[in-house]
Amino acid sequence: MGLTGSFLAFAPVGLALGLVFKLVLGLLTGGRWGPVRYCPACGLVARGMPVPRGRLSLELLLWMAFLLPGLLYTLWRVSNPHRVCVSCHHAGLLPLDAAQEQAEAQRRRQG
């Protein structure tokens, strides 16, 4: 069995392990929870939607090729996702206290 044959033999195992690992890690980190934030683009006040950093295609390729690089890349992607607005997908969400301070400063400038 050559290099291609061994790669094809282990690719499904790597993908399956990667998907199970990602599912368990997502459940443990509670991916949907987070502080309530303000979106300056559309004005929505919500928790925000977690979006992992990096690329899914690279993650899948690493899981198919080798176990350790896939594991490390998945840990990096899932460990610290950035949050975007649920409505407009704007990435610059502000904490509520910062949004209130900005609104107060704007009122002072206008008034």
C-alpha positions as CSV (number, residue, x, y, z in Angstrom):
1,M,0.0,0.0,0.0
2,G,1.5,3.3,-1.1
3,L,1.3,6.7,0.5
4,T,-2.0,7.5,-1.3
5,G,-3.5,4.3,-0.2
6,S,-2.6,4.8,3.5
7,F,-3.8,8.4,3.3
8,L,-7.2,7.3,1.9
9,A,-7.4,4.6,4.6
10,F,-6.9,7.0,7.5
11,A,-8.8,10.1,6.1
12,P,-12.3,8.9,7.2
13,V,-10.9,8.1,10.7
14,G,-9.3,11.5,11.0
15,L,-12.5,13.2,9.8
16,A,-14.7,11.2,12.2
17,L,-12.4,12.0,15.2
18,G,-12.3,15.6,14.3
19,L,-16.1,15.9,14.1
20,V,-16.6,14.1,17.4
21,F,-13.9,16.2,19.1
22,K,-15.4,19.5,17.7
23,L,-18.8,18.5,18.9
24,V,-17.7,17.6,22.4
25,L,-15.5,20.8,22.7
26,G,-18.4,22.9,21.5
27,L,-20.7,21.4,24.1
28,L,-18.2,21.9,26.9
29,T,-17.4,25.5,26.0
30,G,-21.1,26.5,25.6
31,G,-20.5,28.2,22.3
32,R,-23.8,30.1,22.3
33,W,-23.4,31.8,25.7
34,G,-21.6,35.1,26.2
35,P,-22.2,38.6,27.4
36,V,-24.9,40.8,26.0
37,R,-23.4,43.3,23.5
38,Y,-24.5,46.3,21.4
39,C,-24.1,46.4,17.7
40,P,-23.2,50.0,16.5
41,A,-24.0,49.1,12.9
42,C,-27.7,48.1,13.4
43,G,-28.4,49.0,17.0
44,L,-29.3,45.4,18.1
45,V,-28.7,44.4,21.7
46,A,-28.0,40.7,21.8
47,R,-25.4,38.1,22.8
48,G,-23.8,37.9,19.4
49,M,-23.1,34.8,17.3
50,P,-19.8,33.0,17.9
51,V,-17.7,32.6,14.7
52,P,-14.6,30.5,14.8
53,R,-11.4,32.0,13.5
54,G,-9.5,30.4,10.6
55,R,-10.9,28.3,7.8
56,L,-13.0,25.1,7.9
57,S,-11.4,23.8,4.7
58,L,-7.9,23.9,6.3
59,E,-9.2,22.3,9.4
60,L,-10.7,19.4,7.5
61,L,-7.6,18.9,5.4
62,L,-5.4,18.8,8.6
63,W,-7.8,16.3,10.2
64,M,-7.7,14.1,7.1
65,A,-3.9,14.2,6.9
66,F,-2.7,14.0,10.4
67,L,-4.3,13.7,13.9
68,L,-2.1,16.1,15.9
69,P,-2.2,19.1,13.5
70,G,-5.9,18.8,13.1
71,L,-6.4,18.7,16.8
72,L,-4.2,21.7,17.4
73,Y,-5.9,23.7,14.7
74,T,-9.4,22.8,16.0
75,L,-8.4,23.8,19.5
76,W,-7.1,27.2,18.2
77,R,-10.3,27.8,16.2
78,V,-12.7,26.9,18.9
79,S,-10.9,28.2,21.9
80,N,-11.5,31.9,21.3
81,P,-14.1,32.6,18.6
82,H,-15.0,36.2,17.8
83,R,-18.6,37.3,18.1
84,V,-20.6,38.9,15.3
85,C,-24.0,40.6,15.3
86,V,-26.9,38.1,14.8
87,S,-28.7,40.5,12.5
88,C,-26.1,42.2,10.3
89,H,-22.9,40.1,11.0
90,H,-20.9,43.2,12.0
91,A,-17.8,42.1,13.9
92,G,-17.4,45.3,16.1
93,L,-19.8,44.5,18.9
94,L,-19.4,46.7,22.0
95,P,-20.1,45.9,25.7
96,L,-23.3,47.5,26.9
97,D,-21.6,49.9,29.3
98,A,-19.4,51.1,26.4
99,A,-22.4,51.6,24.2
100,Q,-24.2,53.6,27.0
101,E,-21.1,55.8,27.5
102,Q,-20.9,56.5,23.7
103,A,-24.6,57.4,23.6
104,E,-24.2,59.7,26.6
105,A,-21.1,61.4,25.0
106,Q,-23.1,61.9,21.8
107,R,-26.0,63.4,23.7
108,R,-23.6,65.8,25.4
109,R,-22.1,66.9,22.1
110,Q,-25.5,67.5,20.5
111,G,-27.0,69.2,23.6
